[in-house]
Protein backbone atom coordinates (compact mmCIF):
# COMPACT_ATOMS: atom_id res chain seq x y z
CA UNK A 1 0.00 0.00 0.00
CA UNK A 2 2.84 2.38 0.86
CA UNK A 3 4.54 2.02 -2.60
CA UNK A 4 1.18 2.78 -4.29
CA UNK A 5 0.74 5.90 -2.15
CA UNK A 6 4.25 7.08 -3.02
CA UNK A 7 3.62 6.46 -6.73
CA UNK A 8 0.36 8.45 -6.64
CA UNK A 9 2.06 11.28 -4.73
CA UNK A 10 4.91 11.33 -7.27
CA UNK A 11 2.50 11.46 -10.23
CA UNK A 12 0.45 14.19 -8.55
CA UNK A 13 3.52 16.33 -7.94
CA UNK A 14 4.94 15.93 -11.46
CA UNK A 15 1.72 16.44 -13.45
CA UNK A 16 1.35 20.17 -12.73
CA UNK A 17 4.93 20.86 -13.82
CA UNK A 18 4.50 18.76 -16.98
CA UNK A 19 1.28 20.51 -18.00
CA UNK A 20 2.97 23.87 -17.64
CA UNK A 21 5.46 23.08 -20.41
CA UNK A 22 2.78 23.21 -23.10
CA UNK A 23 0.51 26.13 -23.95
CA UNK A 24 -2.18 25.70 -26.58
CA UNK A 25 -5.28 27.07 -28.24
CA UNK A 26 -8.09 25.73 -30.39
CA UNK A 27 -9.39 29.21 -31.17
CA UNK A 28 -6.37 30.78 -32.83
CA UNK A 29 -7.21 33.29 -35.52
CA UNK A 30 -5.69 33.50 -38.99
CA UNK A 31 -6.64 36.25 -41.40
CA UNK A 32 -5.40 36.48 -44.97
CA UNK A 33 -5.76 39.09 -47.66
CA UNK A 34 -4.95 38.83 -51.36
CA UNK A 35 -6.72 41.99 -52.51
CA UNK A 36 -5.73 44.14 -55.43
CA UNK A 37 -6.50 47.90 -55.43
CA UNK A 38 -9.67 48.91 -57.28
CA UNK A 39 -11.16 45.40 -57.14
CA UNK A 40 -13.31 43.50 -54.67
CA UNK A 41 -11.70 42.55 -51.36
CA UNK A 42 -10.22 39.06 -51.32
CA UNK A 43 -9.92 38.27 -47.62
CA UNK A 44 -10.99 35.60 -45.15
CA UNK A 45 -10.76 34.73 -41.47
CA UNK A 46 -10.44 31.39 -39.66
CA UNK A 47 -11.11 31.47 -35.91
CA UNK A 48 -10.51 27.79 -35.17
CA UNK A 49 -6.81 27.25 -35.65
CA UNK A 50 -5.17 24.83 -33.24
CA UNK A 51 -1.67 25.70 -32.02
CA UNK A 52 0.65 24.39 -29.33
CA UNK A 53 3.85 25.88 -27.91
CA UNK A 54 6.38 23.93 -25.84
CA UNK A 55 7.54 26.59 -23.38
CA UNK A 56 10.74 24.68 -22.55
CA UNK A 57 12.02 24.21 -26.11
CA UNK A 58 10.22 26.92 -28.10
CA UNK A 59 8.84 24.29 -30.48
CA UNK A 60 5.56 25.34 -32.02
CA UNK A 61 3.01 23.66 -34.25
CA UNK A 62 -0.23 24.91 -35.77
CA UNK A 63 -2.99 23.38 -37.86
CA UNK A 64 -5.88 25.08 -39.61
CA UNK A 65 -8.62 23.57 -41.72
CA UNK A 66 -8.92 25.28 -45.09
CA UNK A 67 -12.72 25.03 -45.10
CA UNK A 68 -12.71 27.04 -41.85
CA UNK A 69 -11.92 30.30 -43.69
CA UNK A 70 -14.95 32.59 -43.91
CA UNK A 71 -15.38 35.24 -46.60
CA UNK A 72 -17.85 38.12 -46.77
CA UNK A 73 -19.21 36.66 -50.01
CA UNK A 74 -20.31 33.00 -50.04
CA UNK A 75 -19.51 32.54 -53.74
CA UNK A 76 -15.94 33.72 -53.13
CA UNK A 77 -15.63 31.13 -50.34
CA UNK A 78 -16.89 28.42 -52.69
CA UNK A 79 -14.37 29.37 -55.40
CA UNK A 80 -11.58 29.51 -52.81
CA UNK A 81 -12.29 25.96 -51.62
CA UNK A 82 -13.04 24.37 -54.99
CA UNK A 83 -10.85 26.18 -57.52
CA UNK A 84 -7.88 27.63 -55.65
CA UNK A 85 -7.19 25.62 -52.50
CA UNK A 86 -8.82 22.36 -53.60
CA UNK A 87 -9.73 21.83 -49.95
CA UNK A 88 -11.25 18.39 -50.55
CA UNK A 89 -7.83 17.17 -51.66
CA UNK A 90 -5.75 19.44 -49.36
CA UNK A 91 -7.97 19.96 -46.27
CA UNK A 92 -5.44 21.55 -43.94
CA UNK A 93 -2.47 23.87 -43.62
CA UNK A 94 0.20 23.14 -41.03
CA UNK A 95 3.24 24.82 -39.55
CA UNK A 96 5.96 23.16 -37.48
CA UNK A 97 8.92 25.06 -36.17
CA UNK A 98 10.79 26.64 -33.30
CA UNK A 99 10.76 30.13 -31.84
CA UNK A 100 14.40 31.24 -32.04
CA UNK A 101 15.99 32.27 -28.74
CA UNK A 102 12.76 31.57 -26.85
CA UNK A 103 12.96 31.81 -23.06
CA UNK A 104 9.68 31.83 -21.15
CA UNK A 105 11.22 33.57 -18.14
CA UNK A 106 12.11 36.58 -20.33
CA UNK A 107 8.52 37.16 -21.47
CA UNK A 108 6.56 39.89 -19.72
CA UNK A 109 3.60 42.21 -20.38
CA UNK A 110 5.41 43.89 -23.31
CA UNK A 111 5.65 42.35 -26.75
CA UNK A 112 9.09 41.02 -27.68
CA UNK A 113 10.19 40.31 -31.26
CA UNK A 114 11.11 36.78 -32.31
CA UNK A 115 11.69 34.79 -35.48
CA UNK A 116 9.90 31.47 -35.86
CA UNK A 117 11.84 29.13 -38.14
CA UNK A 118 9.96 26.19 -39.56
CA UNK A 119 8.04 24.48 -42.32
CA UNK A 120 4.75 25.78 -43.68
CA UNK A 121 2.68 23.25 -45.60
CA UNK A 122 -0.20 24.48 -47.76
CA UNK A 123 -1.86 22.82 -50.75
CA UNK A 124 0.41 19.77 -50.39
CA UNK A 125 3.61 21.83 -50.75
CA UNK A 126 6.09 22.60 -47.97
CA UNK A 127 8.25 25.69 -47.71
CA UNK A 128 10.85 26.62 -45.12
CA UNK A 129 9.96 29.96 -43.57
CA UNK A 130 11.37 32.55 -41.16
CA UNK A 131 8.26 34.18 -39.74
CA UNK A 132 8.47 37.33 -37.61
CA UNK A 133 6.39 37.15 -34.43
CA UNK A 134 5.66 39.15 -31.31
CA UNK A 135 5.07 37.36 -28.00
CA UNK A 136 4.10 38.53 -24.54
CA UNK A 137 2.92 36.96 -21.29
CA UNK A 138 -0.40 37.92 -19.71
CA UNK A 139 -2.47 36.58 -16.83
CA UNK A 140 -4.44 34.54 -19.39
CA UNK A 141 -1.42 32.98 -21.14
CA UNK A 142 1.00 33.79 -23.96
CA UNK A 143 -0.12 36.02 -26.81
CA UNK A 144 1.51 35.41 -30.18
CA UNK A 145 0.96 37.82 -33.09
CA UNK A 146 2.52 37.56 -36.51
CA UNK A 147 2.28 39.23 -39.92
CA UNK A 148 4.00 37.77 -42.95
CA UNK A 149 3.46 37.11 -46.65
CA UNK A 150 3.56 34.07 -48.89
CA UNK A 151 3.48 33.73 -52.66
CA UNK A 152 0.66 31.58 -53.97
CA UNK A 153 3.00 30.19 -56.66
CA UNK A 154 5.29 28.72 -53.97
CA UNK A 155 2.44 26.40 -52.99
CA UNK A 156 1.21 25.64 -56.53
CA UNK A 157 -1.98 27.60 -55.97
CA UNK A 158 -3.12 28.53 -59.43
CA UNK A 159 -5.06 31.71 -60.02
CA UNK A 160 -7.21 31.41 -63.16
CA UNK A 161 -6.23 33.83 -65.91
CA UNK A 162 -9.77 35.30 -65.95
CA UNK A 163 -9.31 36.72 -62.43
CA UNK A 164 -5.51 36.95 -62.25
CA UNK A 165 -5.58 40.76 -62.22
CA UNK A 166 -8.12 40.75 -59.34
CA UNK A 167 -6.27 38.46 -56.92
CA UNK A 168 -2.79 39.22 -55.57
CA UNK A 169 -0.16 36.53 -55.89
CA UNK A 170 1.41 37.81 -52.67
CA UNK A 171 -0.91 36.83 -49.81
CA UNK A 172 -0.64 38.73 -46.52
CA UNK A 173 -1.27 36.59 -43.44
CA UNK A 174 -1.97 37.69 -39.86
CA UNK A 175 -2.00 35.27 -36.93
CA UNK A 176 -3.33 35.99 -33.44
CA UNK A 177 -3.09 33.24 -30.82
CA UNK A 178 -3.76 33.22 -27.08
CA UNK A 179 -1.93 30.14 -25.82
CA UNK A 180 -3.16 28.94 -22.42
N, C-alpha and C positions, 0 to 999 in steps of 0.2 A: 504494500500500500504506500509506503514511504517513497519508493522510486517513482511511482505513478504521480504522486503529489509533486515531487521535484520536477518531473518532466512537464507537467501542466504549468507549474510556476515559471519554468524556463521559457516555454512557448508563449505564455502570457506576457512576459517581460520583453521578449524579442519581437513580437508582432507589431507593437506600436512603432518601434524604430524602423522596422522593415517597411511598413506602410508609408512612412514619411519620406522614403527615397523616391517615390513616384508621385507625380502630380499629373492629373489628367482632366480632360473635358470631353463631353459628348455634344456640346453646344457651341463649338468653335465656329466663328463666322469667317467665310471667305467671300470676297466681292471681287468681280472682275469687270473690266471695261475694255471694249475694243471699238470704241466709237471713232467716227471720222467727222471733222467739222462739217456743218451744213447738211448732215444726214441724220436720220433717226438714231437715237441712243441705242447702243448695243452694250447692255450691261445686265448682270445677274448677281444674285446673292444666294448663298447656301449657309443656313444657320444650324447645320447638324454635322459639322465636321468633328471627327474624333481625333484627339491628339494626346500623347503621353510624353512626359519629360522625366528622365531619370536625373534627379537632383544631385546625385553623387558623381555621375560621369558626364552629364551634359548631353547624353544621347536623347534624340527626339524622333518621334515618328508621328505621322498624321495620315488620315485616310478620309476622303470625301467621296460621296456617291455623286456621279455626274448628274443623274436625274433629280438630285436635290437642289439644283440651281433654279431659282425662280426669276422670271423676267416680267416686266410690266405688260408685255403683249404675249398672249398665249401662243399665237402662231410662231413668234420668234423662238419661244421655248421649244416648240415642236421641231422646227428646222434645226435648232442647235443640237437636239438629241438625235435626230434621225440623219441629218445630212452632214453635219460638221464633226460632232464628237462620236457618232455611231455608238451611243451609250448602251445599246443591247449587246454589242460585241466587246466594248471597253467600258464596263460599268463604274469604274472607280479611278481616282487619281490618288497616288500615294507619295509620301516624302519620308525618307529615312536619312538621318544625319546626326551631326553633333554640333552643339553650340561651342564655338572656339573660346577657350579661356574662361569657361563657365565656372563660377564659384558661388554657390548659394549664399554663403556667409557675407559676400560682398554686395548682394542685392539689398536695396532699401526702397524707400518711398519715391525715389527719383528714377526716371528711366535711365538705363545705361545701354550703350550701343554695343552690339555683338555682331558677329558673322556666323551664320549657320551654314556649315559645309555638308553637302549630302547629295542624294540622288532623288530627282523628281521624275516620277513616271506618270505620263498622261498619254492616252490614246495608244497604249502598248509600246511606247518609246520611252527610254530613260535618258536623262541628261544630268550630268554633274553640275551642281549649282553652288554658288556662294551667295547666300541670301542675307541682306542686311536685316537686323531685327533690333527692337528695343524691348528690354525686360525690366520689370520692377516688381517688388514684393509689396503686397497689401495684406490687410487682415483677412481677406477672403482667399488669397492664394497668390500665384504668380501671373502677372499680365504680360503677354507677349504680343507685340504689334510688329507688322512687317509690311513693307511696300516694295515690290519688285516687278520686273517685266519679263515676259517670255515671248519668243517668236513662234507663231503657230506652225511655221514650216519646220522648226526643230522637232516637232512632235507629229509630223506628217498629217497635220490637220489642213485639209484642202478647202479653200474658199472658192466657191463657184465663180467663174468669170463674170456672170451676170451681176453679181453683187460685190465683186472684188474692190470696187472703188467706194463701197459703203461700209466695209468692215476692215478695221486696222489689222495688219499682220502682227504688230507689236501689241500684246495684250498686257494691260496693267493689272496687277493682282494686289489686293490688300487682305491681310489676315489679322484677325483679332481673337485671341484666345485668353480665357481666364482658366488657368490650370489650378485645380484644387487638390 
